[in-house]
Amino acid sequence: MLVITAGKDRSDAIRVMDRCLGRNLRVEGVKTLQPLLLSIIRHPAFVAGEFSTRFIEEHLAELVATFRDRSPEDEVLKVARYVAEITALGPQGWM
């Protein structure tokens, strides 16, 4: 799935994306990366336009720190954390 938003400027488009991912997103039957995407678009550096292809790698600890576990077994957050780590760090030795 691809989610694209638009607005009168960058700030407005980010606000629309935040609303879409934070309140209006409903996906059933599969896990999503919603927590990771929200933490990226809410990060001060991203909001300021300071991002690159290494954004996740450079801000990994900050991004996953914003995940709010509902329970220790929250699978969505485990998947998002896993994807963030693999994206930033590449395949791990245990893989």
N, CA, C and O atoms as a DFTB+ gen file, in Angstrom:
380 C
 N C O
     1  1       0.841      -1.172       0.000
     2  2       0.000       0.000       0.000
     3  2       0.880       1.226       0.000
     4  3       1.925       1.241       0.650
     5  1       0.483       2.229      -0.701
     6  2       1.184       3.492      -0.764
     7  2       0.228       4.577      -0.294
     8  3      -0.916       4.645      -0.743
     9  1       0.699       5.418       0.607
    10  2      -0.120       6.521       1.093
    11  2       0.581       7.815       0.718
    12  3       1.737       8.032       1.079
    13  1      -0.120       8.669      -0.001
    14  2       0.424       9.965      -0.405
    15  2      -0.551      11.036       0.067
    16  3      -1.766      10.884      -0.059
    17  1      -0.007      12.114       0.608
    18  2      -0.854      13.235       0.984
    19  2      -0.351      14.495       0.306
    20  3       0.789      14.555      -0.154
    21  1      -1.205      15.492       0.249
    22  2      -0.847      16.774      -0.348
    23  2      -1.396      17.878       0.540
    24  3      -2.311      17.660       1.334
    25  1      -0.834      19.044       0.398
    26  2      -1.292      20.203       1.135
    27  2      -0.781      21.460       0.462
    28  3      -0.064      21.388      -0.536
    29  1      -1.139      22.598       0.997
    30  2      -0.714      23.867       0.381
    31  2       0.790      24.072       0.505
    32  3       1.385      24.822      -0.269
    33  1       1.411      23.395       1.491
    34  2       2.859      23.435       1.668
    35  2       3.281      22.148       2.389
    36  3       2.439      21.316       2.728
    37  1       4.583      21.994       2.617
    38  2       5.112      20.783       3.250
    39  2       4.481      20.554       4.620
    40  3       4.084      19.434       4.942
    41  1       4.388      21.579       5.404
    42  2       3.825      21.472       6.757
    43  2       2.386      20.967       6.712
    44  3       1.990      20.118       7.511
    45  1       1.629      21.485       5.793
    46  2       0.227      21.077       5.668
    47  2       0.134      19.619       5.211
    48  3      -0.707      18.873       5.712
    49  1       0.978      19.204       4.273
    50  2       0.973      17.815       3.805
    51  2       1.359      16.858       4.933
    52  3       0.792      15.770       5.040
    53  1       2.321      17.254       5.777
    54  2       2.707      16.427       6.923
    55  2       1.553      16.325       7.912
    56  3       1.302      15.256       8.471
    57  1       0.857      17.424       8.127
    58  2      -0.302      17.416       9.035
    59  2      -1.382      16.466       8.528
    60  3      -1.976      15.722       9.309
    61  1      -1.632      16.493       7.239
    62  2      -2.634      15.604       6.645
    63  2      -2.199      14.141       6.785
    64  3      -3.015      13.278       7.107
    65  1      -0.917      13.865       6.546
    66  2      -0.398      12.502       6.693
    67  2      -0.513      12.033       8.136
    68  3      -0.888      10.889       8.393
    69  1      -0.193      12.914       9.075
    70  2      -0.293      12.567      10.499
    71  2      -1.728      12.212      10.849
    72  3      -1.976      11.235      11.556
    73  1      -2.664      12.997      10.361
    74  2      -4.081      12.718      10.637
    75  2      -4.489      11.393      10.016
    76  3      -5.213      10.611      10.633
    77  1      -4.033      11.140       8.807
    78  2      -4.368       9.888       8.107
    79  2      -3.817       8.677       8.853
    80  3      -4.537       7.707       9.087
    81  1      -2.540       8.735       9.225
    82  2      -1.916       7.600       9.907
    83  2      -2.326       7.499      11.371
    84  3      -2.444       6.397      11.907
    85  1      -2.539       8.623      12.010
    86  2      -2.796       8.629      13.444
    87  2      -4.226       8.372      13.836
    88  3      -4.486       7.766      14.876
    89  1      -5.168       8.825      13.016
    90  2      -6.568       8.694      13.413
    91  2      -7.421       7.953      12.399
    92  3      -8.341       7.226      12.773
    93  1      -7.127       8.128      11.134
    94  2      -8.035       7.614      10.113
    95  2      -7.630       6.285       9.496
    96  3      -8.431       5.680       8.783
    97  1      -6.418       5.811       9.747
    98  2      -5.959       4.576       9.122
    99  2      -6.621       3.362       9.762
   100  3      -6.603       3.187      10.981
   101  1      -7.200       2.541       8.915
   102  2      -7.780       1.289       9.401
   103  2      -7.425       0.194       8.405
   104  3      -7.888       0.201       7.264
   105  1      -6.611      -0.731       8.844
   106  2      -6.192      -1.853       8.012
   107  2      -6.493      -3.109       8.809
   108  3      -6.097      -3.228       9.968
   109  1      -7.182      -4.028       8.197
   110  2      -7.538      -5.266       8.879
   111  2      -6.889      -6.455       8.192
   112  3      -6.780      -6.497       6.966
   113  1      -6.457      -7.423       8.998
   114  2      -5.942      -8.664       8.457
   115  2      -4.442      -8.724       8.265
   116  3      -3.880      -9.812       8.135
   117  1      -3.779      -7.571       8.245
   118  2      -2.319      -7.558       8.089
   119  2      -1.721      -6.542       9.061
   120  3      -2.395      -5.611       9.501
   121  1      -0.453      -6.739       9.383
   122  2       0.258      -5.793      10.233
   123  2       0.755      -4.644       9.357
   124  3       1.011      -4.834       8.168
   125  1       0.892      -3.466       9.936
   126  2       1.362      -2.306       9.178
   127  2       2.577      -1.689       9.855
   128  3       2.939      -2.060      10.971
   129  1       3.185      -0.766       9.177
   130  2       4.321      -0.015       9.717
   131  2       3.873       1.350      10.232
   132  3       4.683       2.271      10.338
   133  1       2.614       1.479      10.544
   134  2       2.068       2.746      11.010
   135  2       2.881       3.375      12.136
   136  3       3.159       4.572      12.065
   137  1       3.281       2.630      13.182
   138  2       4.052       3.273      14.257
   139  2       5.377       3.864      13.765
   140  3       5.772       4.948      14.194
   141  1       6.050       3.163      12.879
   142  2       7.312       3.667      12.340
   143  2       7.074       4.906      11.484
   144  3       7.799       5.893      11.611
   145  1       6.072       4.865      10.619
   146  2       5.789       6.010       9.763
   147  2       5.402       7.240      10.571
   148  3       5.835       8.350      10.263
   149  1       4.587       7.046      11.604
   150  2       4.224       8.176      12.460
   151  2       5.438       8.763      13.164
   152  3       5.577       9.983      13.252
   153  1       6.314       7.904      13.663
   154  2       7.488       8.424      14.369
   155  2       8.407       9.173      13.412
   156  3       9.076      10.121      13.823
   157  1       8.452       8.771      12.154
   158  2       9.271       9.489      11.171
   159  2       8.677      10.858      10.878
   160  3       9.382      11.864      10.962
   161  1       7.395      10.915      10.537
   162  2       6.827      12.209      10.142
   163  2       6.665      13.172      11.314
   164  3       6.488      14.372      11.102
   165  1       6.723      12.671      12.540
   166  2       6.653      13.537      13.718
   167  2       8.028      13.949      14.244
   168  3       8.118      14.779      15.150
   169  1       9.085      13.387      13.694
   170  2      10.441      13.692      14.160
   171  2      10.791      15.133      13.761
   172  3      10.540      15.536      12.625
   173  1      11.362      15.905      14.679
   174  2      11.684      17.315      14.393
   175  2      12.579      17.504      13.157
   176  3      12.389      18.457      12.401
   177  1      13.532      16.624      12.951
   178  2      14.417      16.763      11.781
   179  2      13.634      16.561      10.486
   180  3      13.858      17.283       9.514
   181  1      12.727      15.600      10.459
   182  2      11.910      15.370       9.263
   183  2      11.007      16.568       9.011
   184  3      10.891      17.042       7.880
   185  1      10.372      17.052      10.063
   186  2       9.483      18.208       9.937
   187  2      10.247      19.411       9.391
   188  3       9.707      20.191       8.606
   189  1      11.495      19.556       9.804
   190  2      12.327      20.680       9.358
   191  2      12.887      20.470       7.949
   192  3      13.548      21.356       7.406
   193  1      12.625      19.302       7.357
   194  2      13.122      19.038       6.016
   195  2      14.541      18.506       5.989
   196  3      15.176      18.475       4.935
   197  1      15.040      18.089       7.139
   198  2      16.404      17.580       7.249
   199  2      16.374      16.050       7.225
   200  3      16.420      15.409       8.276
   201  1      16.298      15.475       6.043
   202  2      16.235      14.025       5.935
   203  2      17.007      13.568       4.702
   204  3      17.257      14.335       3.773
   205  1      17.370      12.304       4.731
   206  2      18.081      11.691       3.614
   207  2      17.729      10.212       3.590
   208  3      16.883       9.754       4.358
   209  1      18.377       9.475       2.711
   210  2      18.134       8.041       2.656
   211  2      18.669       7.332       3.889
   212  3      18.376       6.155       4.097
   213  1      19.443       8.023       4.704
   214  2      19.974       7.441       5.944
   215  2      19.185       7.914       7.172
   216  3      19.643       7.737       8.300
   217  1      18.030       8.501       6.968
   218  2      17.263       9.073       8.074
   219  2      16.972       8.052       9.170
   220  3      17.191       8.329      10.349
   221  1      16.481       6.879       8.792
   222  2      16.144       5.866       9.799
   223  2      17.406       5.435      10.538
   224  3      17.400       5.323      11.764
   225  1      18.470       5.196       9.813
   226  2      19.721       4.788      10.442
   227  2      20.219       5.849      11.419
   228  3      20.643       5.518      12.526
   229  1      20.173       7.098      11.029
   230  2      20.684       8.184      11.865
   231  2      19.816       8.452      13.095
   232  3      20.310       8.958      14.102
   233  1      18.544       8.120      13.020
   234  2      17.605       8.454      14.107
   235  2      16.901       7.223      14.683
   236  3      15.859       7.348      15.326
   237  1      17.464       6.045      14.455
   238  2      16.799       4.801      14.839
   239  2      16.368       4.779      16.303
   240  3      15.213       4.477      16.604
   241  1      17.281       5.095      17.208
   242  2      16.944       5.032      18.641
   243  2      15.792       5.965      18.987
   244  3      14.903       5.600      19.756
   245  1      15.806       7.163      18.422
   246  2      14.732       8.125      18.689
   247  2      13.407       7.651      18.096
   248  3      12.355       7.804      18.717
   249  1      13.460       7.080      16.903
   250  2      12.233       6.650      16.234
   251  2      11.552       5.516      16.982
   252  3      10.343       5.568      17.206
   253  1      12.301       4.493      17.372
   254  2      11.662       3.365      18.056
   255  2      11.309       3.709      19.495
   256  3      10.459       3.045      20.089
   257  1      11.940       4.729      20.071
   258  2      11.594       5.145      21.436
   259  2      10.180       5.712      21.511
   260  3       9.573       5.734      22.582
   261  1       9.656       6.171      20.376
   262  2       8.304       6.749      20.386
   263  2       7.216       5.694      20.297
   264  3       6.042       6.008      20.492
   265  1       7.580       4.436      20.005
   266  2       6.571       3.385      19.923
   267  2       5.954       3.190      21.304
   268  3       6.664       3.127      22.308
   269  1       4.650       3.096      21.345
   270  2       3.953       2.906      22.611
   271  2       3.339       1.518      22.632
   272  3       2.302       1.274      22.016
   273  1       3.984       0.623      23.342
   274  2       3.467      -0.742      23.443
   275  2       2.187      -0.763      24.268
   276  3       2.125      -0.206      25.364
   277  1       1.172      -1.415      23.719
   278  2      -0.042      -1.635      24.499
   279  2       0.162      -2.808      25.433
   280  3      -0.410      -2.871      26.520
   281  1       0.986      -3.729      24.986
   282  2       1.343      -4.878      25.801
   283  2       2.706      -5.358      25.312
   284  3       3.127      -4.995      24.214
   285  1       3.395      -6.161      26.102
   286  2       4.696      -6.653      25.654
   287  2       4.625      -7.486      24.365
   288  3       5.639      -7.680      23.694
   289  1       3.449      -7.967      24.030
   290  2       3.291      -8.818      22.855
   291  2       2.748      -8.074      21.638
   292  3       2.284      -8.713      20.694
   293  1       2.792      -6.772      21.635
   294  2       2.232      -5.995      20.533
   295  2       3.022      -6.263      19.248
   296  3       4.118      -5.735      19.061
   297  1       2.456      -7.084      18.374
   298  2       3.158      -7.542      17.174
   299  2       3.441      -6.424      16.182
   300  3       4.479      -6.451      15.521
   301  1       2.565      -5.457      16.056
   302  2       2.782      -4.370      15.105
   303  2       4.060      -3.625      15.440
   304  3       4.848      -3.310      14.549
   305  1       4.269      -3.343      16.705
   306  2       5.468      -2.612      17.089
   307  2       6.713      -3.459      16.914
   308  3       7.776      -2.933      16.582
   309  1       6.600      -4.758      17.132
   310  2       7.743      -5.640      16.886
   311  2       8.118      -5.613      15.406
   312  3       9.298      -5.539      15.060
   313  1       7.116      -5.672      14.540
   314  2       7.375      -5.638      13.103
   315  2       7.990      -4.299      12.705
   316  3       8.962      -4.272      11.951
   317  1       7.443      -3.193      13.197
   318  2       7.975      -1.871      12.861
   319  2       9.411      -1.715      13.367
   320  3      10.259      -1.173      12.659
   321  1       9.684      -2.179      14.567
   322  2      11.047      -2.097      15.118
   323  2      12.003      -2.934      14.265
   324  3      13.114      -2.500      13.961
   325  1      11.568      -4.124      13.886
   326  2      12.381      -5.006      13.051
   327  2      12.695      -4.334      11.712
   328  3      13.850      -4.312      11.287
   329  1      11.687      -3.795      11.056
   330  2      11.895      -3.145       9.760
   331  2      12.820      -1.943       9.904
   332  3      13.685      -1.726       9.055
   333  1      12.650      -1.164      10.962
   334  2      13.526      -0.011      11.183
   335  2      14.966      -0.458      11.362
   336  3      15.877       0.156      10.806
   337  1      15.182      -1.502      12.120
   338  2      16.543      -1.985      12.358
   339  2      17.171      -2.541      11.083
   340  3      18.333      -2.258      10.791
   341  1      16.427      -3.314      10.335
   342  2      16.964      -3.902       9.104
   343  2      17.229      -2.795       8.084
   344  3      18.249      -2.824       7.396
   345  1      16.331      -1.830       7.978
   346  2      16.514      -0.725       7.044
   347  2      17.760       0.063       7.392
   348  3      18.532       0.432       6.507
   349  1      17.961       0.322       8.659
   350  2      19.084       1.136       9.096
   351  2      20.389       0.378       9.142
   352  3      21.430       0.917       8.764
   353  1      20.358      -0.847       9.592
   354  2      21.591      -1.575       9.884
   355  2      21.922      -2.670       8.884
   356  3      23.029      -3.207       8.906
   357  1      20.988      -3.011       8.010
   358  2      21.215      -4.100       7.077
   359  2      20.971      -5.446       7.750
   360  3      20.659      -5.503       8.940
   361  1      21.113      -6.509       7.000
   362  2      20.893      -7.844       7.573
   363  2      21.783      -8.091       8.793
   364  3      22.948      -7.695       8.818
   365  1      21.227      -8.738       9.779
   366  2      21.932      -9.005      11.008
   367  2      22.572     -10.395      10.979
   368  3      22.181     -11.240      10.174
   369  1      23.544     -10.632      11.843
   370  2      24.254     -11.902      11.895
   371  2      23.368     -13.093      12.144
   372  3      23.677     -14.201      11.705
   373  1      22.271     -12.886      12.841
   374  2      21.395     -14.006      13.181
   375  2      20.472     -14.394      12.025
   376  3      19.744     -15.383      12.111
   377  1      20.505     -13.612      10.949
   378  2      19.582     -13.867       9.828
   379  2      20.102     -14.961       8.933
   380  3      19.457     -15.307       7.943
